[in-house]
C-alpha cells in the first residue's frame, strides 16, 4: 500500500464487506490509519435507485448464460420489477439467484415463485456471515435487538443484551461496555446503521430488511434461546 501511495501512476482498489474491514481495523493498527479511512467509499444499497438495481440485475442475467426462453419470459412477465422493488434486494442475493437458476432445473411456471421465494427468505447470503463471520456476543446482540425491535436507543440495547447474557448459560463470554462498543462499531453500515435523534440520542436500526427476515427464521429454530430472551426481557415491547 505504501509503495502504491508513493507512485504517481498507480492506484489500489480493495473491495470487502464493511463488517470485515472493521474487524480487521480493530485487530491491526495499520488498517486504522487515517489515510486509509479517508479513502474509504461505502456502497449503501438503501441509496441505490431502481435504475441502478435494474442495471445490476441485467448484468447478472447477461453473464449467467441463461437460455433465451427464460429471458423472454423474464421480460414479458415483468419479473424484473418484482426483483428491483423487493425490500430484500441485494446484489449478493441477485448473484446467488442467477447462479441457482443456471445450476438447478426450474420449470417455466415455477420461475417467478422461485425468485420471490429466494427474495422473501434470504437465508443463503446471511447465514454464513452470521454463524462464522462474527463473534458469539455479536450474534446474541442481533437476536436480542430483533426481539426489542428497531429503532432502539444505544443504552437500551446494552441493557437488554446484558440482561440476556446474564440469564443465559453463556458464562464464558467477557462482556462490558468496551466489548459492546466494539460490536456496534464492527456492525455499523453492514448489519446495522446508527444515527442521532432530534434530542441527540444515539439510536440503532437494522441496516437491511433482509437481515431481519433472516434472523426471524433463524431464531425460530432456537427454542432454548427464545425462552431465555423472554425471561430476561428488560422492556415490555
N, C-alpha and C positions, 0 to 999 in steps of 0.2 A: 504493500500500500504506500509506504514511504517513497519507494523508487518511482512509482507512477505519479505521485503528487509532485515530485521534482521534475517530471518530464513535461515538455511543452506540447507534445503531440500524442498523448495517451490519456484515456480516461478509464476508470474501472467501475463497472456496474455490477453490484451483487443483489440478488433477489432472495427474499426469505419471508416467512410469516412474522408478524410483529412480536408475538409472544416468544418465539425462538430467539430473535435478536435481543429482546430484553433479558432473557435467561443468560445469554452469552455476555451481555454487558454487565450483569450483576456478578458474573464469575470472573471475567477477565477485564482488568483495569484499562488496558489499552483500547478496548472496544467502547469504553465510556468516554473516550476523548471527545472534547467539544467540537473538534473539526469534523469528526465522523457524524455526530449527532446533527450538526448544522447542515450537512449534505443529505440528510435523510428525506425521502419522499414516501408518504403513506398513501396507498391507493385505497380509498374508502368506498366500499360498494354502495353505501347509502347515498353517495353523491353521483352515482352513475345515472346518466339519462337513459331513457328507453332505447334511444338510437344506439348508444354505446353498447348496451346489453344485447341489442339485436346484432350488432357487428361482431361481438364476441361469439354469439351463438352461430352466426353464419360461418365464421372462421372454423369453428369446431366441426360443423357439418360438412364443410367443403373438404377438409383434410381427413375426414373419417372414412372416406371411400364407401359410403352407403349407396345402395342401388337407386336408380333413377325413379322407380315406382314409389319408393319410400319418400324421396324428396318432393315428388309431385303431390303426394298425399299430405305431406307436412305443410306445403304451401296452400293447397286448395282448402284444407280444413282450418287454416289459420292457427295451427298448433303453436307457431312461434309466439303469438300474442299471449297464449296461456303461460308460456315459459317466462317471457320477459316481464310480465306483470305479476308473476308469482312472488309472494312475500319472502320466500326462501331462496330466491335467485342467488346463485353464487357461481363464479367462473369454474371453481374446482368441481362443483356439482354438475355443471354442464359438461365438463370434460368426462366425468365419470359416466354420465348418462349416455353420451355419444359412443364411448368405448364399449359400454354394455350392449347397446343396440347393435353394434358391429359384431360382437362376440356371441351374443345369445340370439336364439331364434324367436323373434317376437312377431306374431301374426299381425296382418294389416289392421284388423279390427281391434287389436289389443294395444296398439302403439300409444294412443292417447292416454289410456288408463295406466299404462306402464310409466309414461313420462310423469303424469300427475302423481302417481304413487311414489316415485323417487323424490319428487319435489316436496310432497307432504311429509315424507319420512326420511330426512337427510342423514340417517344414521351413519352411512358409509363414510362420509367425509369428516365427521366429528369424533367418531368412536376411537380411532387410533390416537388422535391428539389428546383426547380426554384420558384414556387409560395408560398411555405410555409417555406422553409428552409433558405432563405437568405433575406436580407433587401431590401427595395424599391430602395435604391441607388444602391445596388449591381445588382439588376435586370436591372436597366437602364444602368449600366455600360456595361453589356453583350450585351444589344440591340445596344448601340452606337458603341461598339467595332466591332460588326458584320458588321455594315454599313461602318466602316472605313476600315475593312479588317485587316488581320494579316500577318506578324508581324507588330507591331506598337510600336513606342517609348513610354516609360513611360510618358514623358512630353506631348506628342501629345494626348494621350488618356485622360489625365487630362484636357487639353484644350477643347477637343471635348465634354467630359461629362459635364464640367462646362457650356459650351455654351448651351447644350441641357437642363440642369436643369433650367438655367435662362430663357429660352424661353418657357418652359413647364408650365402647370398650377399647378405643384407640388411646391407650395410656402412654404410648412411647413417642408421641408427637410433641415436639417442643414448640409451643405457640405463645406468642406475646404480640404486643403492638408492632414491634420491629418486623416479625415474620408476616404479620397481616399487611403491613405497608408494602413489603416485598411482593406479596401475592397480587395486590392491586396494581402495582407498577408493572408486573410481569404480564398481566391480563389486558391492560389498557390498550384500546384500539384493535383488540383481537376478539376475546370472549366478551369483554365489557367495554363500556365507554363511561367517562366521567365528565362532570360539569359542575357549575355552581348555580344554585337557585337565586332568586331575587334578593334573598336575605344573606347571601354569601356563604351558604352551607354547601358542603361537598356532597354531591349525590351520584349514585351509580345506577347504570342501566345495562341490560344485556345489549350487546352490540348488533345482534342479528337474530331475527325471529327463528331462524333455523336452529340456533343453539338451544333456544327454549324448547322447541319441538323435540329435539334430540334428548335433552335432559328429562323431559316429561316421560318419554318412552323408557329411558334408561332407569329412572328411579322406580318405574313400575315393577321391575324385577328385583328390587332390593327391599324385601319385606321387613327385615330387622332394622334397616336404616330408616325406613318410613316411621316405624314405632318410636325410635329414639328422637327423630326430628319432631314428632308430635308431642312427645313427653317433655322435651327440652325447649319447646317454643317460648320465646320471650314476648312475642306480640300476637294478639288475637287473630289478626288477618292471616 
